[in-house]
């Protein structure tokens, strides 16, 4: 089951200063958990006038480490990405001069209706000892979480480069903004792996239109713990 991927690559400094007609070759590789290469392609194009170049390819659904590089100029990007069955995905990556920085995420993703995007979904970490169902939400802990939204799904990466206070056990919550700029917080009953284990853990959490509509009458600023919101860990 193939997923079509549209990859937006920000150009590194050494390529960005080239003239628009300069030819470049972008090598893209995808590797699975068993270190098998499932994609190895080179895209040849001109530098162009934009600060981004776009490449498109197909992969089977799953989790892969993607690398992109312009070898002639030592520009590189790398990261872990998840792809859902039957859902095409757009991703964004920044090419940098020299080796790419280490990427150590926990991945969260799920199908979602377009109305979900209007709520500006993001995720926050809470102190589990202070976060109680149906009580005011404590201040979120420092975190590095990146969310990318498509029209039919969302994809989030939780990185481990922001330290959590010693002795604090974390809880993951989904935060959604209301039209009046208040927030709903929904507890996600999933273990948060705060230490790198060599390959990203993955949590699938699909959202339906009924789930979005059901939040409209719920209080804001409190921790909501709906029992029917379920997740799947991989």
N, CA, C and O of each residue as an XYZ file, in Angstrom:
936
protein
N       0.856     -1.182      0.000
C       0.000      0.000      0.000
C       0.897      1.239      0.000
O       1.512      1.572      1.013
N       0.961      1.907     -1.133
C       1.894      3.011     -1.276
C       1.305      4.324     -0.782
O       0.110      4.588     -0.921
N       2.173      5.134     -0.205
C       1.844      6.482      0.254
C       2.633      7.459     -0.609
O       3.839      7.292     -0.792
N       1.964      8.469     -1.135
C       2.659      9.479     -1.921
C       3.168     10.571     -0.987
O       2.415     11.109     -0.175
N       4.440     10.890     -1.110
C       5.103     11.843     -0.219
C       5.560     13.054     -1.017
O       6.210     12.923     -2.053
N       5.214     14.222     -0.523
C       5.705     15.480     -1.087
C       6.647     16.085     -0.057
O       6.207     16.480      1.023
N       7.915     16.163     -0.368
C       8.939     16.586      0.573
C       9.451     17.980      0.199
O      10.017     18.181     -0.875
N       9.240     18.935      1.107
C       9.705     20.304      0.915
C      11.052     20.462      1.627
O      11.137     20.301      2.845
N      12.072     20.769      0.884
C      13.415     20.855      1.436
C      13.903     22.299      1.413
O      14.045     22.894      0.345
N      14.161     22.861      2.593
C      14.789     24.166      2.664
C      16.256     24.055      2.280
O      16.939     23.125      2.708
N      16.742     24.982      1.486
C      18.103     24.892      0.977
C      19.115     25.360      2.019
O      18.857     26.289      2.784
N      20.260     24.703      2.034
C      21.338     25.113      2.923
C      21.998     26.377      2.375
O      21.747     26.769      1.236
N      22.832     27.003      3.179
C      23.422     28.288      2.808
C      24.282     28.194      1.553
O      24.239     29.085      0.704
N      25.060     27.126      1.431
C      25.965     27.029      0.291
C      25.222     26.843     -1.029
O      25.737     27.227     -2.078
N      24.030     26.266     -1.000
C      23.230     26.090     -2.218
C      22.357     27.313     -2.466
O      22.130     27.698     -3.613
N      21.867     27.921     -1.390
C      20.970     29.073     -1.535
C      21.628     30.241     -2.263
O      20.935     31.055     -2.874
N      22.943     30.334     -2.207
C      23.626     31.466     -2.861
C      23.997     31.180     -4.319
O      24.565     32.036     -4.997
N      23.673     29.967     -4.803
C      23.955     29.637     -6.197
C      23.006     30.388     -7.126
O      21.911     30.756     -6.702
N      23.389     30.624     -8.374
C      22.470     31.253     -9.326
C      21.300     30.320     -9.630
O      21.449     29.102     -9.529
N      20.141     30.863    -10.000
C      18.943     30.035    -10.220
C      19.149     28.919    -11.241
O      18.540     27.856    -11.123
N      19.994     29.147    -12.237
C      20.159     28.135    -13.284
C      21.162     27.036    -12.920
O      21.391     26.119    -13.709
N      21.757     27.126    -11.731
C      22.760     26.129    -11.339
C      22.108     24.762    -11.130
O      21.086     24.668    -10.451
N      22.683     23.700    -11.704
C      22.104     22.367    -11.510
C      22.469     21.804    -10.134
O      23.582     21.998     -9.644
N      21.522     21.111     -9.528
C      21.778     20.422     -8.254
C      21.187     19.021     -8.338
O      20.254     18.774     -9.101
N      21.738     18.115     -7.551
C      21.252     16.733     -7.480
C      20.944     16.426     -6.020
O      21.832     16.472     -5.169
N      19.682     16.112     -5.735
C      19.243     15.820     -4.366
C      19.044     14.316     -4.230
O      18.215     13.724     -4.921
N      19.806     13.711     -3.342
C      19.705     12.275     -3.088
C      18.801     12.041     -1.875
O      19.019     12.622     -0.812
N      17.800     11.200     -2.038
C      16.849     10.886     -0.965
C      16.887      9.386     -0.710
O      16.825      8.577     -1.636
N      16.990      9.038      0.562
C      17.043      7.620      0.947
C      16.120      7.384      2.131
O      16.070      8.193      3.057
N      15.394      6.283      2.101
C      14.534      5.872      3.218
C      14.986      4.499      3.701
O      15.191      3.583      2.905
N      15.137      4.368      5.029
C      15.617      3.127      5.641
C      14.629      2.707      6.719
O      14.137      3.544      7.475
N      14.337      1.405      6.791
C      13.396      0.925      7.799
C      14.127      0.464      9.055
O      15.349      0.582      9.154
N      13.367     -0.061     10.012
C      13.921     -0.438     11.310
C      14.980     -1.525     11.194
O      15.877     -1.617     12.032
N      14.877     -2.343     10.162
C      15.848     -3.434      9.961
C      17.058     -2.969      9.163
O      17.883     -3.780      8.743
N      17.160     -1.646      8.954
C      18.249     -1.023      8.217
C      18.255     -1.419      6.746
O      19.293     -1.389      6.085
N      17.083     -1.788      6.246
C      16.943     -2.065      4.824
C      16.587     -0.771      4.092
O      15.716     -0.022      4.534
N      17.253     -0.516      2.991
C      16.985      0.678      2.194
C      15.768      0.404      1.313
O      15.799     -0.489      0.466
N      14.702      1.170      1.513
C      13.469      0.965      0.759
C      13.297      2.026     -0.335
O      12.435      1.893     -1.204
N      14.104      3.054     -0.286
C      14.079      4.092     -1.319
C      15.470      4.671     -1.453
O      16.112      4.999     -0.455
N      15.935      4.799     -2.682
C      17.246      5.401     -2.947
C      17.166      6.052     -4.326
O      17.371      5.402     -5.351
N      16.860      7.364     -4.327
C      16.649      8.072     -5.585
C      17.409      9.389     -5.596
O      17.637      9.997     -4.551
N      17.794      9.816     -6.778
C      18.441     11.109     -6.962
C      17.576     11.959     -7.896
O      17.222     11.541     -8.999
N      17.253     13.151     -7.426
C      16.423     14.079     -8.199
C      17.321     15.192     -8.725
O      17.998     15.869     -7.951
N      17.324     15.379    -10.036
C      18.174     16.395    -10.655
C      17.304     17.561    -11.112
O      16.284     17.363    -11.773
N      17.709     18.767    -10.759
C      16.914     19.954    -11.064
C      17.797     21.183    -11.007
O      18.976     21.090    -10.665
N      17.235     22.332    -11.339
C      17.953     23.595    -11.189
C      17.739     24.159     -9.791
O      16.750     23.846     -9.128
N      18.664     24.981     -9.357
C      18.559     25.653     -8.070
C      17.243     26.413     -7.935
O      16.607     26.344     -6.883
N      16.824     27.125     -8.958
C      15.555     27.838     -8.952
C      15.612     29.142     -8.171
O      16.660     29.521     -7.649
N      14.477     29.820     -8.097
C      14.391     31.115     -7.419
C      13.923     31.011     -5.972
O      14.122     31.948     -5.198
N      13.309     29.902     -5.589
C      12.785     29.744     -4.230
C      13.867     29.242     -3.291
O      14.907     28.738     -3.714
N      13.585     29.397     -1.988
C      14.490     28.878     -0.958
C      14.174     27.430     -0.611
O      14.786     26.857      0.290
N      13.226     26.840     -1.321
C      12.883     25.432     -1.139
C      12.915     24.720     -2.477
O      12.681     25.320     -3.526
N      13.206     23.437     -2.422
C      13.024     22.554     -3.565
C      12.081     21.437     -3.102
O      12.086     21.045     -1.935
N      11.286     20.941     -4.030
C      10.287     19.925     -3.713
C      10.601     18.660     -4.490
O      10.850     18.700     -5.695
N      10.586     17.526     -3.776
C      10.730     16.223     -4.422
C       9.530     15.367     -4.017
O       8.975     15.533     -2.930
N       9.142     14.459     -4.897
C       7.991     13.597     -4.638
C       8.375     12.145     -4.909
O       9.104     11.835     -5.851
N       7.856     11.263     -4.046
C       8.158      9.845     -4.192
C       7.084      9.042     -3.462
O       6.248      9.605     -2.756
N       7.116      7.713     -3.639
C       6.163      6.817     -2.996
C       6.901      5.828     -2.100
O       7.976      5.338     -2.447
N       6.304      5.542     -0.938
C       6.822      4.514     -0.035
C       5.636      3.734      0.516
O       4.501      4.208      0.471
N       5.896      2.556      1.028
C       4.870      1.827      1.763
C       4.632      2.506      3.102
O       5.521      3.185      3.616
N       3.437      2.332      3.680
C       3.158      2.942      4.970
C       4.056      2.307      6.040
O       4.455      1.148      5.929
N       4.360      3.088      7.068
C       5.256      2.625      8.130
C       6.092      3.775      8.651
O       5.771      4.941      8.425
N       7.174      3.440      9.354
C       8.096      4.434      9.917
C       9.454      4.256      9.251
O       9.967      3.143      9.135
N      10.030      5.384      8.812
C      11.322      5.331      8.147
C      12.223      6.454      8.645
O      11.767      7.508      9.087
N      13.517      6.183      8.553
C      14.476      7.269      8.660
C      14.718      7.784      7.248
O      15.158      7.043      6.370
N      14.425      9.063      7.043
C      14.635      9.693      5.736
C      15.876     10.566      5.792
O      16.067     11.335      6.734
N      16.706     10.441      4.787
C      17.842     11.349      4.633
C      17.754     12.006      3.269
O      17.366     11.373      2.287
N      18.113     13.270      3.215
C      18.187     14.006      1.959
C      19.523     14.736      1.930
O      19.963     15.262      2.952
N      20.156     14.773      0.796
C      21.467     15.421      0.719
C      21.726     15.949     -0.683
O      21.213     15.434     -1.676
N      22.534     16.988     -0.723
C      23.110     17.463     -1.982
C      24.606     17.239     -1.834
O      25.320     18.130     -1.373
N      25.093     16.058     -2.217
C      26.473     15.665     -1.901
C      27.536     16.641     -2.379
O      28.539     16.847     -1.695
N      27.330     17.247     -3.550
C      28.356     18.136     -4.096
C      28.652     19.299     -3.155
O      29.775     19.802     -3.124
N      27.638     19.733     -2.378
C      27.805     20.891     -1.493
C      27.746     20.502     -0.010
O      27.691     21.370      0.861
N      27.757     19.197      0.270
C      27.740     18.686      1.647
C      26.571     19.276      2.440
O      26.740     19.715      3.578
N      25.399     19.280      1.831
C      24.164     19.723      2.488
C      23.357     18.487      2.857
O      23.187     17.585      2.036
N      22.859     18.440      4.086
C      22.233     17.217      4.559
C      21.053     17.502      5.491
O      21.012     18.517      6.187
N      20.108     16.581      5.478
C      18.991     16.582      6.421
C      18.647     15.137      6.727
O      18.819     14.260      5.881
N      18.158     14.887      7.940
C      17.776     13.532      8.330
C      16.703     13.610      9.408
O      16.671     14.548     10.205
N      15.841     12.625      9.419
C      14.801     12.583     10.437
C      13.996     11.311     10.326
O      14.111     10.571      9.349
N      13.173     11.058     11.343
C      12.276      9.912     11.357
C      10.862     10.404     11.067
O      10.416     11.410     11.618
N      10.162      9.677     10.190
C       8.832     10.079      9.784
C       7.922      8.857      9.716
O       8.351      7.766      9.340
N       6.667      9.057     10.083
C       5.671      7.993      9.981
C       4.719      8.290      8.838
O       4.440      9.449      8.531
N       4.223      7.229      8.208
C       3.295      7.344      7.092
C       2.129      6.394      7.333
O       2.324      5.209      7.602
N       0.916      6.929      7.233
C      -0.294      6.183      7.543
C      -0.869      5.537      6.288
O      -0.735      6.086      5.194
N      -1.511      4.371      6.434
C      -2.094      3.698      5.260
C      -3.117      4.583      4.553
O      -3.969      5.203      5.190
N      -3.019      4.629      3.239
C      -3.970      5.298      2.363
C      -4.011      6.819      2.540
O      -4.922      7.468      2.024
N      -3.056      7.392      3.248
C      -3.034      8.835      3.447
C      -1.717      9.396      2.928
O      -0.656      9.104      3.480
N      -1.777     10.200      1.871
C      -0.574     10.854      1.369
C      -0.104     11.880      2.389
O      -0.879     12.330      3.233
N       1.171     12.246      2.306
C       1.722     13.147      3.323
C       2.671     14.161      2.725
O       3.462     13.846      1.835
N       2.584     15.401      3.231
C       3.569     16.432      2.950
C       4.485     16.580      4.153
O       4.013     16.623      5.290
N       5.775     16.658      3.918
C       6.721     16.836      5.014
C       7.681     17.966      4.670
O       7.887     18.303      3.504
N       8.256     18.538      5.712
C       9.189     19.653      5.559
C      10.489     19.313      6.270
O      10.470     18.827      7.401
N      11.593     19.559      5.631
C      12.904     19.325      6.235
C      13.851     20.436      5.786
O      13.705     20.992      4.698
N      14.813     20.745      6.635
C      15.775     21.798      6.350
C      17.150     21.200      6.091
O      17.720     20.540      6.960
N      17.678     21.430      4.899
C      19.038     21.026      4.600
C      20.015     21.966      5.310
O      19.815     23.180      5.343
N      21.068     21.387      5.873
C      22.066     22.178      6.596
C      23.444     21.848      6.056
O      23.691     20.743      5.571
N      24.339     22.822      6.146
C      25.716     22.577      5.744
C      26.375     21.640      6.747
O      26.317     21.873      7.954
N      26.997     20.586      6.248
C      27.649     19.626      7.125
C      26.723     18.507      7.551
O      25.620     18.384      7.020
N      27.152     17.684      8.507
C      26.351     16.544      8.946
C      25.027     17.001      9.562
O      24.983     18.048     10.207
N      23.949     16.235      9.374
C      22.672     16.623      9.982
C      22.719     16.403     11.487
O      23.402     15.489     11.949
N      22.004     17.223     12.267
C      21.960     17.010     13.713
C      21.225     15.719     14.045
O      20.378     15.252     13.283
N      21.568     15.149     15.206
C      20.911     13.915     15.638
C      19.432     14.179     15.886
O      19.063     15.225     16.418
N      18.588     13.230     15.500
C      17.145     13.345     15.672
C      16.664     12.152     16.484
O      16.860     11.007     16.077
N      16.037     12.408     17.630
C      15.642     11.325     18.527
C      14.209     11.544     19.016
O      14.004     11.948     20.161
N      13.219     11.283     18.163
C      11.853     11.620     18.541
C      11.029     10.429     19.007
O      11.386      9.271     18.792
N       9.927     10.751     19.645
C       8.796      9.851     19.799
C       7.737     10.373     18.833
O       7.474     11.575     18.803
N       7.124      9.490     18.043
C       6.212      9.905     16.991
C       4.762      9.681     17.396
O       4.423      8.659     17.992
N       3.915     10.645     17.068
C       2.478     10.526     17.261
C       1.802     10.907     15.953
O       2.210     11.864     15.295
N       0.771     10.163     15.576
C       0.082     10.499     14.341
C      -1.320      9.934     14.372
O      -1.658      9.125     15.236
N      -2.130     10.361     13.428
C      -3.476      9.833     13.329
C      -4.268     10.534     12.252
O      -4.014     11.694     11.928
N      -5.234      9.816     11.699
C      -6.174     10.438     10.777
C      -7.040     11.426     11.548
O      -7.333     11.214     12.724
N      -7.448     12.502     10.887
C      -8.238     13.542     11.544
C      -9.027     14.307     10.503
O      -8.558     14.478      9.378
N     -10.224     14.776     10.856
C     -11.005     15.576      9.905
C     -10.413     16.963      9.745
O      -9.613     17.406     10.568
N     -10.812     17.644      8.681
C     -10.278     18.982      8.429
C     -10.645     19.959      9.538
O      -9.901     20.903      9.801
N     -11.790     19.740     10.192
C     -12.208     20.616     11.289
C     -11.218     20.585     12.448
O     -11.106     21.549     13.204
N     -10.496     19.464     12.582
C      -9.495     19.337     13.639
C      -8.393     20.371     13.464
O      -7.878     20.901     14.448
N      -8.029     20.660     12.224
C      -6.945     21.599     11.959
C      -7.307     23.012     12.396
O      -6.434     23.789     12.783
N      -8.601     23.349     12.336
C      -9.022     24.689     12.726
C      -8.813     24.934     14.220
O      -8.801     26.081     14.665
N      -8.649     23.864     14.992
C      -8.450     23.985     16.438
C      -6.967     24.137     16.789
O      -6.610     24.154     17.967
N      -6.115     24.248     15.787
C      -4.675     24.426     15.974
C      -4.103     23.395     16.949
O      -3.561     23.762     17.991
N      -4.219     22.122     16.617
C      -3.802     21.073     17.556
C      -2.304     21.087     17.816
O      -1.494     21.270     16.907
N      -1.963     20.890     19.067
C      -0.572     20.678     19.453
C      -0.586     19.779     20.685
O      -1.647     19.419     21.195
N       0.589     19.429     21.148
C       0.701     18.554     22.310
C       1.574     19.231     23.359
O       2.494     19.981     23.032
N       1.270     18.954     24.618
C       2.042     19.512     25.723
C       2.350     18.399     26.717
O       1.647     17.392     26.793
N       3.419     18.609     27.473
C       3.759     17.719     28.574
C       3.336     18.359     29.887
O       3.570     19.545     30.118
N       2.706     17.552     30.748
C       2.260     18.017     32.057
C       2.915     17.188     33.143
O       3.292     16.036     32.924
N       3.047     17.789     34.320
C       3.506     17.064     35.502
C       2.373     16.142     35.937
O       1.311     16.610     36.348
N       2.598     14.833     35.847
C       1.542     13.866     36.125
C       1.004     13.988     37.544
O      -0.178     13.739     37.783
N       1.849     14.364     38.473
C       1.413     14.486     39.863
C       0.483     15.676     40.072
O      -0.319     15.685     41.005
N       0.591     16.678     39.202
C      -0.212     17.903     39.352
C      -1.396     17.954     38.407
O      -2.273     18.803     38.569
N      -1.444     17.066     37.422
C      -2.517     17.070     36.423
C      -3.583     16.063     36.830
O      -3.339     14.856     36.824
N      -4.751     16.552     37.180
C      -5.848     15.719     37.684
C      -7.058     15.910     36.780
O      -7.382     17.036     36.402
N      -7.720     14.823     36.436
C      -8.889     14.896     35.570
C      -9.936     15.843     36.141
O     -10.237     15.817     37.334
N     -10.485     16.681     35.261
C     -11.554     17.626     35.587
C     -11.114     18.731     36.541
O     -11.949     19.407     37.141
N      -9.801     18.913     36.679
C      -9.252     19.991     37.506
C      -8.449     20.943     36.610
O      -8.061     20.567     35.504
N      -8.198     22.173     37.079
C      -7.412     23.104     36.265
C      -6.059     22.512     35.859
O      -5.405     21.816     36.635
N      -5.667     22.807     34.637
C      -4.423     22.260     34.093
C      -3.238     23.063     34.619
O      -3.256     24.292     34.549
N      -2.202     22.396     35.145
C      -0.998     23.130     35.564
C      -0.242     23.662     34.358
O      -0.516     23.265     33.226
N       0.696     24.550     34.592
C       1.510     25.074     33.500
C       2.243     23.928     32.803
O       2.841     23.085     33.471
N       2.203     23.887     31.476
C       2.928     22.838     30.758
C       4.426     22.883     31.050
O       4.988     23.944     31.321
N       5.057     21.717     30.989
C       6.494     21.617     31.179
C       7.218     22.055     29.896
O       6.643     21.983     28.809
N       8.464     22.506     30.015
C       9.234     22.810     28.791
C       9.326     21.566     27.910
O       9.537     20.462     28.410
N       9.171     21.745     26.617
C       9.222     20.594     25.709
C       9.558     21.073     24.304
O       9.450     22.257     23.985
N       9.964     20.128     23.484
C      10.252     20.382     22.067
C       9.378     19.417     21.266
O       9.732     18.253     21.081
N       8.242     19.912     20.799
C       7.273     19.106     20.062
C       6.954     19.814     18.755
O       6.568     20.983     18.750
N       7.116     19.104     17.655
C       6.850     19.654     16.330
C       5.628     18.947     15.749
O       5.572     17.717     15.730
N       4.652     19.721     15.276
C       3.427     19.162     14.710
C       3.299     19.622     13.264
O       3.437     20.809     12.965
N       3.031     18.668     12.366
C       2.730     18.975     10.970
C       1.329     18.461     10.669
O       0.994     17.325     11.006
N       0.514     19.291     10.039
C      -0.864     18.936      9.752
C      -1.093     18.838      8.254
O      -0.681     19.710      7.489
N      -1.760     17.757      7.844
C      -2.292     17.649      6.498
C      -3.805     17.799      6.579
O      -4.358     17.913      7.673
N      -4.473     17.799      5.443
C      -5.922     17.996      5.454
C      -6.671     16.824      6.057
O      -7.825     16.971      6.459
N      -6.027     15.643      6.130
C      -6.724     14.460      6.627
C      -5.966     13.736      7.730
O      -6.334     12.619      8.095
N      -4.916     14.348      8.268
C      -4.133     13.687      9.313
C      -3.204     14.702      9.972
O      -2.995     15.801      9.457
N      -2.659     14.317     11.109
C      -1.644     15.126     11.784
C      -0.457     14.212     12.104
O      -0.601     12.992     12.183
N       0.708     14.821     12.285
C       1.931     14.092     12.600
C       2.733     14.925     13.597
O       3.018     16.095     13.341
N       3.093     14.337     14.715
C       3.817     15.066     15.756
C       5.083     14.303     16.128
O       5.113     13.073     16.131
N       6.121     15.062     16.439
C       7.402     14.494     16.885
C       7.765     15.119     18.221
O       7.889     16.338     18.335
N       7.935     14.277     19.229
C       8.354     14.716     20.555
C       9.832     14.413     20.700
O      10.244     13.253     20.692
N      10.635     15.473     20.834
C      12.086     15.303     20.938
C      12.511     15.315     22.413
O      11.777     15.784     23.282
N      13.688     14.797     22.664
C      14.161     14.605     24.035
C      15.285     15.559     24.413
O      16.038     15.295     25.351
N      15.401     16.675     23.681
C      16.513     17.588     23.936
C      16.167     18.680     24.931
O      16.986     19.566     25.176
N      14.965     18.640     25.517
C      14.571     19.603     26.547
C      14.465     18.866     27.878
O      13.589     18.013     28.025
N      15.326     19.162     28.853
C      15.324     18.397     30.094
C      14.048     18.612     30.909
O      13.495     19.711     30.951
N      13.601     17.545     31.547
C      12.462     17.587     32.463
C      13.007     17.644     33.883
O      13.986     16.961     34.185
N      12.401     18.443     34.769
C      12.899     18.519     36.155
C      13.044     17.140     36.791
O      12.229     16.247     36.558
N      14.077     16.983     37.584
C      14.363     15.698     38.223
C      13.173     15.243     39.057
O      12.571     16.031     39.785
N      12.843     13.959     38.939
C      11.775     13.384     39.742
C      10.380     13.602     39.205
O       9.414     13.123     39.799
N      10.246     14.313     38.097
C       8.922     14.604     37.545
C       8.541     13.514     36.540
O       9.293     13.221     35.612
N       7.363     12.919     36.740
C       6.811     11.973     35.776
C       5.870     12.742     34.858
O       5.021     13.501     35.325
N       6.021     12.544     33.564
C       5.294     13.372     32.600
C       4.022     12.694     32.095
O       3.897     11.469     32.086
N       3.091     13.541     31.679
C       1.842     13.111     31.048
C       1.700     13.891     29.747
O       2.009     15.081     29.692
N       1.238     13.225     28.718
C       1.049     13.865     27.424
C      -0.414     14.286     27.270
O      -1.322     13.515     27.581
N      -0.634     15.495     26.797
C      -1.994     15.989     26.581
C      -2.084     16.681     25.233
O      -1.141     17.336     24.789
N      -3.222     16.527     24.594
C      -3.535     17.225     23.362
C      -4.163     18.564     23.717
O      -5.086     18.618     24.530
N      -3.672     19.649     23.116
C      -4.215     20.980     23.375
C      -4.859     21.526     22.109
O      -4.244     21.552     21.043
N      -6.113     21.965     22.246
C      -6.875     22.479     21.126
C      -7.388     23.870     21.458
O      -7.879     24.108     22.561
N      -7.276     24.779     20.515
C      -7.691     26.162     20.746
C      -9.129     26.375     20.295
O      -9.514     25.949     19.206
N      -9.921     27.034     21.133
C     -11.308     27.338     20.802
C     -11.371     28.623     19.976
O     -10.384     29.355     19.903
N     -12.517     28.907     19.353
C     -12.652     30.172     18.598
C     -12.454     31.409     19.458
O     -12.165     32.485     18.936
N     -12.608     31.268     20.787
C     -12.419     32.413     21.695
C     -11.015     32.426     22.296
O     -10.759     33.123     23.278
N     -10.099     31.642     21.693
C      -8.688     31.616     22.082
C      -8.478     31.074     23.505
O      -7.547     31.477     24.201
N      -9.344     30.172     23.914
C      -9.119     29.388     25.117
C      -8.680     27.996     24.687
O      -8.602     27.709     23.493
N      -8.395     27.132     25.654
C      -7.836     25.833     25.300
C      -8.584     24.691     25.975
O      -8.945     24.757     27.150
N      -8.804     23.633     25.178
C      -9.200     22.339     25.712
C      -7.946     21.476     25.839
O      -7.091     21.478     24.954
N      -7.845     20.749     26.929
C      -6.728     19.830     27.153
C      -7.299     18.427     27.319
O      -8.165     18.194     28.163
N      -6.804     17.491     26.504
C      -7.274     16.117     26.542
C      -6.113     15.208     26.920
O      -5.087     15.179     26.240
N      -6.285     14.468     28.010
C      -5.235     13.536     28.438
C      -5.109     12.396     27.431
O      -6.106     11.860     26.947
N      -3.865     12.039     27.129
C      -3.596     10.870     26.308
C      -2.946      9.813     27.199
O      -1.821     10.003     27.660
N      -3.631      8.718     27.441
C      -3.097      7.704     28.362
C      -2.048      6.824     27.700
O      -2.269      5.632     27.487
N      -0.911      7.415     27.378
C       0.168      6.683     26.716
C       1.464      6.906     27.481
O       1.670      7.980     28.046
N       2.332      5.915     27.507
C       3.634      6.126     28.160
C       4.496      7.057     27.334
O       4.587      6.908     26.116
N       5.123      8.011     27.985
C       6.018      8.950     27.303
C       7.442      8.477     27.504
O       7.972      8.512     28.614
N       8.055      8.036     26.421
C       9.430      7.532     26.471
C      10.379      8.711     26.383
O      10.603      9.258     25.302
N      10.945      9.109     27.534
C      11.794     10.290     27.562
C      13.273      9.971     27.346
O      14.125     10.850     27.478
N      13.571      8.734     27.019
C      14.964      8.359     26.763
C      15.028      7.638     25.429
O      14.173      6.813     25.107
N      16.039      7.957     24.673
C      16.197      7.411     23.332
C      16.497      5.921     23.375
O      17.349      5.473     24.142
N      15.787      5.147     22.541
C      15.971      3.707     22.538
C      16.476      3.155     21.226
O      16.405      1.943     21.023
N      16.986      3.980     20.318
C      17.564      3.496     19.079
C      16.633      3.549     17.886
O      17.103      3.667     16.755
N      15.329      3.466     18.097
C      14.346      3.609     17.033
C      13.117      4.233     17.665
O      12.756      3.861     18.781
N      12.464      5.164     16.996
C      11.367      5.892     17.648
C      10.178      4.994     17.967
O       9.780      4.159     17.155
N       9.618      5.176     19.160
C       8.326      4.565     19.448
C       7.256      5.378     18.729
O       7.469      6.546     18.401
N       6.106      4.755     18.486
C       5.060      5.406     17.707
C       3.717      5.211     18.385
O       3.378      4.108     18.814
N       2.954      6.299     18.477
C       1.614      6.268     19.043
C       0.641      6.722     17.962
O       0.797      7.805     17.399
N      -0.360      5.899     17.674
C      -1.398      6.282     16.734
C      -2.644      6.687     17.508
O      -3.108      5.964     18.390
N      -3.178      7.857     17.163
C      -4.309      8.430     17.880
C      -5.204      9.114     16.860
O      -5.011     10.286     16.536
N      -6.185      8.374     16.355
C      -7.082      8.913     15.355
C      -8.164      9.781     15.978
O      -8.629      9.513     17.085
N      -8.554     10.809     15.266
C      -9.570     11.753     15.726
C     -10.724     11.751     14.735
O     -10.508     11.792     13.524
N     -11.955     11.701     15.252
C     -13.139     11.713     14.404
C     -13.880     13.048     14.540
O     -13.627     13.829     15.457
N     -14.794     13.285     13.608
C     -15.616     14.491     13.672
C     -16.440     14.525     14.952
O     -16.610     15.588     15.548
N     -16.958     13.367     15.386
C     -17.751     13.307     16.617
C     -16.914     13.689     17.831
O     -17.412     14.348     18.744
N     -15.661     13.285     17.848
C     -14.786     13.625     18.963
C     -14.550     15.131     19.027
O     -14.541     15.727     20.105
N     -14.360     15.731     17.863
C     -14.155     17.184     17.812
C     -15.413     17.911     18.271
O     -15.337     18.853     19.060
N     -16.577     17.470     17.773
C     -17.836     18.117     18.142
C     -18.122     17.957     19.633
O     -18.691     18.851     20.260
N     -17.728     16.821     20.197
C     -18.019     16.560     21.601
C     -17.289     17.475     22.559
O     -17.709     17.634     23.706
N     -16.200     18.081     22.107
C     -15.437     18.979     22.984
C     -16.087     20.351     23.133
O     -15.773     21.090     24.065
N     -16.988     20.690     22.221
C     -17.525     22.052     22.185
C     -18.171     22.453     23.508
O     -18.075     23.612     23.910
N     -18.823     21.519     24.187
C     -19.523     21.840     25.434
C     -18.685     21.549     26.675
O     -19.149     21.768     27.794
N     -17.464     21.060     26.495
C     -16.609     20.744     27.640
C     -15.919     22.001     28.155
O     -15.695     22.942     27.395
N     -15.580     22.021     29.443
C     -14.919     23.216     29.997
C     -13.507     23.376     29.461
O     -12.830     22.395     29.154
N     -13.074     24.620     29.354
C     -11.709     24.909     28.931
C     -10.819     25.067     30.168
O     -11.300     25.316     31.273
N      -9.524     24.916     29.953
C      -8.568     25.123     31.040
C      -8.527     24.013     32.056
O      -7.807     24.121     33.048
N      -9.277     22.944     31.845
C      -9.258     21.798     32.749
C      -8.783     20.571     31.987
O      -8.825     20.548     30.757
N      -8.337     19.562     32.702
C      -7.842     18.351     32.071
C      -9.017     17.415     31.794
O      -9.648     16.905     32.720
N      -9.298     17.198     30.524
C     -10.384     16.321     30.113
C      -9.840     14.906     29.936
O      -8.771     14.712     29.358
N     -10.576     13.928     30.434
C     -10.118     12.533     30.380
C     -11.202     11.645     29.794
O     -11.688     10.749     30.483
N     -11.599     11.862     28.537
C     -12.646     11.032     27.931
C     -12.175      9.591     27.760
O     -11.087      9.346     27.239
N     -12.983      8.654     28.192
C     -12.585      7.248     28.174
C     -12.612      6.644     26.774
O     -11.970      5.624     26.526
N     -13.341      7.260     25.871
C     -13.474      6.674     24.539
C     -12.380      7.113     23.581
O     -12.312      6.627     22.452
N     -11.521      8.030     24.020
C     -10.400      8.446     23.182
C      -9.272      7.430     23.383
O      -8.655      7.401     24.448
N      -8.998      6.608     22.389
C      -8.052      5.523     22.537
C      -6.834      5.724     21.646
O      -6.911      6.358     20.593
N      -5.719      5.177     22.087
C      -4.472      5.260     21.339
C      -3.938      3.849     21.086
O      -4.314      2.891     21.763
N      -3.055      3.749     20.096
C      -2.399      2.486     19.782
C      -0.897      2.719     19.746
O      -0.417      3.588     19.019
N      -0.158      1.945     20.527
C       1.299      2.074     20.568
C       1.940      1.043     19.671
O       1.460     -0.085     19.553
N       3.049      1.447     19.029
C       3.813      0.534     18.192
C       5.270      0.533     18.604
O       6.078     -0.181     18.009
